[in-house]
Amino acid sequence: MKTISLFIGLLLIVFMIRHTAMSSPAINNRPEVIPNSDSGEFKMVIQPILLNNCSPCHFPGGKMYASMPFDKAETIIHHEAGVKKRFQKEKENNPVIAFLNKNKCLDISRF
């Protein structure tokens, strides 16, 4: 009798795990939302702040431009943690934080 109860319990656990895995969305199926670098918000609001704080290194001709070009929205979104760390204390730079929060995406390369 104990064996049957154990078997039924294990079946229930397996069923619950499979049901949970099937009902929750898979991380890899999450769409990645990356705004175009030419978007009005990025060009008109975010890029001037980045130019003021991150130039010349992260812009054309700068030593960091090849690896992290800040004239592209994708770059700051994929380096969200570092960018947020740099801008968290700057009151006038809150639009950068808001832009990153609004454009959160899943960067698979981090895993």
Buried (B, 14 or more C-beta within 10 A) or exposed (E): EEEEEEEEEEEEEEEEEEEEEEEEEEEEEEEEEBBEBEBEBBBEBBBEBBBEBBBEEBBEEBEEBEEBBBBBBBBBBBBBEEBBEBBEEEEEBEBBBEBBEEBEBEBEEEE
